[in-house]
Amino acid sequence: MNHPLSAIDLFSGAGGMSEGAMACNVQVKLAVEKDFHAGVTYKYNHPNTTLFNDDIRKLKLHKSIFGKNDIKIVFGGPPCQGFSTSNQKTRSKFNAENWLFEEYLRVAKEMRPDWVVVENVKGILETERGYFFELISNSLKKLGYTSTHAVLNAADFGVPQIRNRIFIVGSLHGISFEFPKPKQKKHITVDEAISDLPTLENGDYRNEISYSSKPRTEYQKKMRVGSDLAVNNLVSKNNQLVIKRYKYIPEGGNWEDIPHRLMANYKDHLRCHTGIYHRLRSDAPSVVIGNYRKNMLIHPTENRGLSVREAARLQSFPDKFKFFGSIGFQQQQVGNSVPPLLAKAVFEKIKSMA
């Protein structure tokens, strides 16, 4: 007899992991997210899920949230900025954000789900020589979970973006989780993902616009199901000096292609990160979206930054998924999200083994 799968999403953000879970008919009963604007986005797109839009440390749970015969899952990605390899200032035991995983473990201890899924940046394997990774794994073991882990590349699962994330999956019933195998022999390119979206300008702020063409690829068809218009077409407004810099950068290039005279305001521009002023290639998957406004990621063929919708496409959010808040909040929500198609692959595997 097949029992329903139901779940709690911790540190849900805008809802990328929930989106992937729901695509597998997992009923997400509760989502927990502190950020107000991400909470507005989550609730709009997942109206049937109860949202606790507050600090997880204030969360009090009751086992009645799950049905008696439900297969129960707790999943989520504790804040990962402290584990990122790009963060060398607070990437240590002394960053309070690095300890929020303890709240995740508290929920697992109280609810005793059949499955737990922890998602994070690959850098957690290296932070403090793997201290936090080992602590999470050993803590799950003490709670009675058999845990396995793997680093998955989102591009291998239909996401048009090279994004490596670690997943730790624990089973309360001694099941050694087998991670999904790559589904894509050929990665989806940026052009295949966004070429039907509207032509935009620097600083564009039009929320709803008609598509520039009919879907040109299977990926575009999939993303446009349930949507008649392209939404969230918001682009950061950069000054003319930044736009001048953009003009010198070829596809796949970065700040190194910008003439030195245009980088004079940098104290030492030769120490810029390689991801700064990166123009995406049309014929390859995107680099990590992340904080794409701060990194000045550039559209492959237009001299401007990415729109919120273009970034969402590169994260595999369907076009009917709408983001709320100012442009900065929307960009943050997209960049922080787990790609739904990557999450879906993990939940499909859990469903097959439950």
C-alpha positions in Angstrom: 0.0 0.0 0.0 1.3 3.4 -1.0 1.3 5.9 1.9 1.2 9.7 1.2 4.5 11.6 1.6 4.3 14.7 3.6 7.0 17.1 4.6 8.3 20.1 6.5 10.6 22.6 4.7 13.1 24.4 7.0 14.9 27.5 5.9 12.6 27.4 2.9 13.5 30.7 1.3 11.3 31.5 -1.7 10.5 27.7 -2.0 12.9 26.1 -4.5 13.1 22.8 -2.6 9.3 22.8 -1.9 8.7 23.3 -5.6 10.8 20.2 -6.4 9.1 18.2 -3.7 5.6 19.2 -4.8 6.5 18.2 -8.3 6.8 14.6 -6.9 3.4 14.9 -5.1 5.1 15.4 -1.7 2.6 17.4 0.5 4.6 20.2 2.1 2.5 20.8 5.3 4.8 23.5 6.9 7.5 25.8 5.7 9.7 27.9 8.0 11.4 31.0 6.7 12.6 34.1 8.7 12.8 36.6 5.8 9.5 38.5 5.3 9.9 39.0 1.5 10.9 35.4 0.8 7.9 34.4 2.9 5.5 36.5 0.8 6.9 34.8 -2.3 6.6 31.4 -0.7 3.0 31.9 0.4 1.8 33.2 -3.0 3.2 30.3 -4.8 2.3 27.6 -2.2 -1.0 28.8 -0.8 -1.9 25.4 0.7 1.3 25.2 2.9 1.3 26.7 6.4 4.1 29.2 6.6 5.9 30.1 9.8 7.4 33.4 8.8 9.7 33.9 11.8 12.9 32.8 13.4 13.1 29.0 13.5 14.3 29.2 17.1 10.7 30.3 18.0 9.1 27.3 16.3 7.1 24.9 18.4 5.8 21.8 16.7 3.1 19.2 17.1 3.4 15.7 15.6 -0.3 16.0 14.6 0.9 18.1 11.6 1.6 14.7 9.9 -1.1 12.1 9.1 -0.9 8.8 11.0 0.1 6.8 8.0 2.2 9.5 6.2 5.8 8.8 5.2 7.3 11.9 6.8 10.2 14.0 5.5 12.0 17.0 7.0 14.1 18.8 4.5 15.9 22.1 4.0 19.1 24.1 3.6 20.4 25.8 6.7 22.0 29.2 5.9 25.1 28.4 3.8 26.9 31.8 3.5 29.2 30.8 6.4 30.3 27.6 4.6 30.9 29.1 1.2 34.4 29.0 -0.1 34.0 32.6 -1.3 33.5 33.7 2.3 36.8 33.8 4.0 35.9 36.3 6.8 33.3 34.3 8.8 33.9 30.8 7.5 34.5 29.3 11.0 33.0 28.0 14.2 32.6 31.6 15.4 29.9 32.4 12.8 26.6 32.1 14.6 24.8 31.4 11.3 26.9 28.2 11.0 25.1 26.8 14.0 21.5 27.1 12.8 21.7 23.5 11.6 21.2 22.6 15.3 17.6 23.9 14.9 17.2 21.5 12.0 18.4 18.6 14.2 16.0 19.8 17.0 13.1 19.5 14.6 14.3 16.0 13.4 14.5 14.9 17.1 11.1 16.1 18.0 9.2 14.9 14.8 11.1 11.7 14.1 10.6 11.8 10.3 11.2 8.8 8.2 13.6 10.8 6.1 15.8 13.9 6.5 17.4 15.8 3.7 20.0 18.5 4.4 21.2 20.6 1.4 24.1 22.9 1.5 27.1 24.3 -0.4 30.0 22.0 -1.2 32.2 24.2 1.0 30.7 22.7 4.2 33.0 19.7 3.4 36.0 22.0 3.8 34.9 24.5 6.5 37.0 24.0 9.7 38.4 20.8 8.0 35.0 19.3 7.7 34.0 20.0 11.3 30.4 21.0 10.6 29.8 18.2 8.0 31.1 15.6 10.5 29.0 17.1 13.3 25.8 17.0 11.3 26.5 13.4 10.1 27.3 12.2 13.6 24.3 14.0 15.1 22.0 12.3 12.7 23.6 8.9 13.6 23.0 9.6 17.3 19.3 10.3 16.4 19.1 6.8 14.8 19.5 7.8 11.1 21.5 6.0 8.5 23.0 8.9 6.5 24.7 9.1 3.1 25.9 12.1 1.2 26.8 13.2 -2.3 27.7 16.3 -4.2 25.3 16.8 -7.1 25.7 19.1 -10.1 22.4 20.8 -11.0 23.4 20.8 -14.7 23.2 16.9 -14.7 19.5 17.1 -13.7 18.2 19.5 -16.3 19.1 22.8 -14.7 20.9 25.1 -17.2 23.6 26.0 -14.6 26.8 24.5 -13.2 25.9 24.4 -9.5 27.4 21.8 -7.1 25.5 21.2 -3.9 25.9 18.6 -1.2 22.9 16.6 0.0 22.9 14.6 3.2 20.0 12.1 3.3 19.2 10.2 6.4 16.8 7.2 6.8 15.2 6.3 10.2 14.7 2.8 8.9 18.3 1.8 8.1 18.0 2.4 4.3 21.2 3.5 2.6 20.0 6.1 0.2 21.1 5.7 -3.4 21.5 9.1 -5.0 20.0 9.8 -8.4 22.2 9.3 -11.5 22.7 12.2 -13.9 19.7 12.6 -16.3 21.3 14.9 -18.8 24.0 13.6 -21.2 24.1 17.0 -22.7 23.8 20.0 -20.5 21.2 22.7 -21.3 22.7 26.0 -22.5 21.9 29.5 -21.5 20.5 30.1 -25.0 18.3 27.0 -24.8 17.0 28.3 -21.5 16.3 32.0 -22.0 16.3 32.9 -25.7 12.5 33.3 -25.8 12.5 35.8 -23.0 11.9 39.6 -23.8 14.7 41.9 -24.9 15.3 44.2 -22.0 17.4 47.3 -21.2 19.6 48.4 -18.3 17.3 49.3 -15.4 14.2 47.7 -16.9 11.4 47.5 -14.4 8.5 46.0 -16.4 6.9 43.2 -14.4 4.8 41.6 -17.2 5.9 41.5 -20.8 5.0 39.3 -23.8 7.6 36.7 -24.7 9.9 37.5 -27.6 9.0 34.3 -29.5 7.3 31.0 -29.2 9.2 28.4 -27.2 12.3 27.3 -29.1 13.3 24.4 -27.0 11.8 21.6 -24.8 13.2 23.4 -21.7 11.4 26.6 -22.7 8.1 24.7 -23.2 8.4 23.1 -19.8 9.2 26.5 -18.1 6.2 28.2 -19.8 3.5 25.7 -18.8 0.8 27.7 -17.0 2.1 31.1 -18.0 1.0 33.5 -20.8 3.4 36.3 -20.0 7.0 36.7 -18.9 7.0 38.1 -15.3 9.6 39.6 -13.0 11.5 41.3 -15.9 13.5 43.5 -13.5 17.1 44.5 -14.3 19.5 46.4 -12.0 20.2 49.9 -13.2 24.0 50.3 -13.5 25.7 53.5 -14.2 27.3 54.3 -17.6 30.8 53.4 -16.5 29.6 49.9 -15.7 27.8 49.7 -19.1 31.1 50.8 -20.8 32.9 48.0 -19.0 30.3 45.5 -20.2 30.9 46.4 -23.9 34.5 45.0 -23.7 33.6 41.6 -22.3 33.1 38.7 -24.8 30.9 35.7 -24.0 32.7 33.7 -21.3 35.0 36.7 -20.4 35.2 38.6 -17.2 36.8 41.7 -15.6 40.2 40.8 -17.2 38.9 41.9 -20.6 38.1 45.5 -19.3 40.7 48.2 -20.1 42.6 49.2 -17.0 41.6 52.8 -17.5 38.0 51.9 -16.8 38.8 50.1 -13.6 40.6 53.0 -11.9 38.1 53.2 -9.0 39.2 49.8 -7.8 42.0 49.9 -5.2 43.6 46.9 -6.9 41.5 45.6 -9.7 44.0 42.8 -10.4 42.7 41.1 -7.3 39.1 40.9 -8.5 37.4 37.5 -8.2 37.2 35.6 -11.5 33.4 35.6 -11.2 33.2 39.4 -11.3 31.9 40.9 -14.5 31.4 37.5 -16.0 29.4 37.4 -19.3 27.5 34.2 -19.7 28.1 32.1 -22.7 25.1 31.4 -24.9 26.4 27.9 -25.8 27.1 26.6 -22.3 25.2 26.3 -19.0 25.4 29.3 -16.7 27.9 29.7 -14.0 26.5 29.7 -10.4 23.8 32.4 -10.1 24.3 33.1 -6.4 24.5 36.8 -5.7 24.4 37.7 -9.4 23.8 41.4 -8.8 27.0 41.8 -6.6 29.0 39.7 -9.1 27.8 41.8 -12.0 26.8 38.7 -14.1 26.2 39.9 -17.7 23.6 38.8 -20.2 25.3 36.8 -23.0 24.4 39.1 -25.9 23.0 42.3 -24.3 25.0 44.9 -22.3 23.1 44.6 -19.0 22.7 42.4 -16.0 20.4 39.5 -15.8 16.7 40.0 -15.2 15.1 38.3 -12.2 13.1 36.1 -14.7 16.3 35.1 -16.6 18.0 34.1 -13.4 14.9 32.2 -12.3 14.9 30.3 -15.6 18.6 29.4 -15.1 17.6 28.1 -11.6 14.8 26.1 -13.2 11.8 27.9 -11.6 8.8 27.7 -13.9 7.6 31.1 -15.3 4.3 30.9 -13.3 6.4 31.2 -10.1 6.3 34.8 -9.1 8.8 36.7 -6.9 7.9 39.6 -4.6 9.6 42.5 -2.9 12.0 45.1 -4.3 14.4 44.1 -7.1 17.2 43.4 -4.5 15.0 41.1 -2.5 13.9 39.3 -5.6 17.5 38.8 -6.8 18.4 37.5 -3.4 15.5 35.0 -3.3 16.4 33.6 -6.7 20.2 33.4 -6.0 19.7 31.7 -2.6 17.3 29.0 -3.9 17.8 25.3 -4.5 17.1 24.7 -8.2 13.6 23.0 -8.2 14.7 20.4 -10.8 17.7 19.3 -8.7 15.5 19.0 -5.7 12.9 17.1 -7.7 15.5 14.5 -8.7 16.3 13.8 -5.0 12.7 13.6 -3.9 11.9 11.2 -6.9 14.5 8.9 -5.6 13.2 9.0 -2.0 9.7 8.3 -3.3 11.0 5.2 -5.1 12.8 3.9 -2.0 10.2 4.8 0.7 
